Amino acid sequence: MQITKLSIIIPAYNEGKTIRNVLENVANLALVNDIEKEIIVINDCSTDNTLDEIEQFIADNPSQPLLAFYQNVNKGKGAAIHKGIQLATGDYIVIQDADLELDPTDINKLLEGLTTKNTDVIYGSRFLTKEHKNTSFVWHILGNGFLTKLSNVFTGFRLTDMMTCYKLIPASILKSIQLKENRFGFEPEVTLKLSKIKNLSIAEVPISYIARSKSEGKKINSGDGMRVIYCILKYKFRS
């Protein structure tokens, strides 16, 4: 599929320390092949200064193609992504976290991967490169690896990083899938449901990664890990 417009969805909950930098980095990103950019930021009822930072950025950058939506109650990352998908008008959609763990310039690697790998969907893998830091956390090294391998058993994919935020997927597909998970279950749910689409191809490209700790704002926890396992099993056998 030829891409003329990319929708970048940024779910944000209590990311007041980083959201401004992320918005600036995404806004300054020039996409390959002169692809048009659409930025959609979803404030998931933050209780810190995230909303103020978003509104100040919009005021300072009135020409930016940015759409902001504010959830009136905290619903979770998955729910914020669902809203972003509804609002998206691009040919493809990619998710950008509101922290500084991922480098938005890597979005171009995903876009280039669609052509070089001749595929429908591209995931950005944090395990295909050494260009990342602070990845000694048990959750990242052991947890993600286990969850990805478990997911591969049921999808038939050969992914190295199922839990990656960077998933570049045709908007038409995301809008046609009935997504239900409101938190981090979004990652296994969308992957399992993609695996059920006939003749859909998926590939990975390496991305950089700077992990942050729970004290720095990391929100996923062991309970979410158990939910991911549940979702892998659930969406293998249910729609």
N, C-alpha and C positions, 0 to 999 in steps of 0.2 A: 504494500500500500504506500502510495506517495504521500508524504507528510507536508502540508502547507502551514499547519498550525498545531502547536503543542500546548496543552493545558498542564500547568504545574500546580498541583494541589499541596498546600502547606497547612496541615492540622497543627494547632498550637494550644497548649494548656500550660499555664504558668511558666512561660518561656520569656519572661520580661528581660532577662539578662542577655539573651541571644537573638530574639526575633528580629530586632532592627538590623543586625549584621546579616542575618540570613536573607531578609528582604532586599537589602542592598546588593548582596552577592548575586541573588537571582535576577534582580532588575538589571544589573550590569552585564549579565551573561548574554553574549552574542551567540545565538544558535547556528549550527552549521547549515549550509545551503540556504541561508537567509530565511529559515523557518520562522514564522510568526510565533510570538510568545504570549500566553495568557497566564497570569498569576492569580490563583484563587487561594486566599488565606481564610481559614475557618478558626475563629477563636472559640474554643470549647468551654465557654463560661469561666475563664481564668479568674483567679482571685488575687493575682498580683497586678503588676503594671503592664501586662501584655497588651491589653486593649489600648492603653494610652500610647504605647510604642507603635502599634499598628496605625492608629489614627494620626499620630504625628508624622509617620512615614508618608502616609497618603497626602497629608497637607503639604509636606515638603516636596512631593513628587507627583504633582497633579497630572502629568502627561503619561505616567506609567500605566500600562494595561493591567490594572490590579482591581480585583473584585474582592471585597471583604464581606464575610457573613459571620454573624454572631449568634451562637447557640444560647438560648435563654436558660438552659440547665446543662450541667456537665454530663455528657453522654458517652465519652470515650473516643479514642483515636479512630476506631473503625467507623463509628457513627459520623464523625467529622469528615472522614473520607467519603462516606456515602453521600453526604450533602455536596461535597466538592464534585463528585462524579455527576450528580444531577445538574449542577450549574455549568459544567464544562462544555465548551463549544469547539474544542480542538479535535483534530483527527486522531491524535494519540494523547494519552494521559500518563503522567509520571508523578509519584509522590515525593515530596521533599520534607524531611523532618525540620522542625523549627529550632533545633539545637545546632551545634557546630560540629557534629560527628562526621558529617558527609560534606564533600566539596561539590558545590553545584556545577563546577566546570566539568565534572564527570558525566553530567547529563549528555554532553556531546559525545562521549564514548558510547553511551547507550544508543544514541541516534545513529552513529556511524556503524554500530554493530548490526543494526537492522539490515544494512546493505551488504556489509562484508561477510556476514554469516547467513544472509538470505533467509531470514526467519521472520515470524510474525510477532513474537514477544521476546524482549530482552530483559534479563535480570542483571543487576550489578552485584558482583560477588566480592565480598571482603576477604575471601580466602584464596583468591587467585593472584594476589600480589603481596609484597612485603611493605608496601607504601602505607602502613598504618601504625598507630601507636597505642600504647596502654591496653593491649589486648590480652593481658594475662588473667583477666577476670574469668572465673570458672564458667559463668553464664555464656560468655562469647565463645571460648575455646571448646568447652565440652558440651554445653547446652545446645548451642546452635548446630554444632556438628551432628549430635544425636537426633535432634528434631528434623534436620534436613534429610538424614539417612532414612528415618522412619517415613517421612513424607515420600521419598523416592520409591520406597517399597510399594506404596499404594498408588502412586501416579505413573510410574514407569519413566519419569524424568531422571536425568542424571545431573541434578543440580548440586552445587557445593554450598549454597547459601539461600535456602528457602525463606528465611526470616528477614532478608534484606528489605530495606525501605525502597530502594530503587528498583521499581518494576515498571517497565515501559510497555504499555498495553494499548491496543486499539480502543478508542473511546466507544465504538459501536459494540465491542464485546463486553466491556465493563458495564455499559448501560443496559445490556440485555441479560446480565447475570443478576439473579436475586440474591444480594448480599445481606447477611443477617447479623454477623458478628460485630459488636460495638466496641470491642477493645482490641487487644493484640491478636485475637483469633482471626482477624481479617487476613493475615498473611497465609496461614494454612488453608483457610476457606477459599480464597481466590485461587490459590495454586491447585487445590484439589478440583475446583470447578473448571479451571482452564484445562486440566488433564482430560476432562470428559468431552471436550470439543473436538470433533473429528477433524483430522488432518492439520490441527494446529501445531506449529513448530515453535520451540523455545530454545534459547541459547543464553549464555552468560558472557559478560565482559568484566575484567578486573576494575575495581574502584578503590580509592583510598578511604581510610577510616581512622578517626581519632576517637577512641572510646572514652566515655565519661563514667564516673562512678555514681552510686546512688546519692552520695553527699553533694554531687555536682548537678543533680537533677534527673538522673536516670530513673525512669518510672516503671519499667517492666520488672517483674519479680518472679519468684518461684511459683507462686499461685498462677501467674499468667502462663508459665511453662507447662503446668499441668493442663491448663485450658487448651493450649496448643495441641497437646497430645490427644485430648478429647476431640478437638475439632478435626484433626487428621482422620481419626477413626469415624467420626460422625459423617463427614462430608464425602467419605469414600462410598458410603452406602445410602446417603440421603442427598436430596437436592437442596 
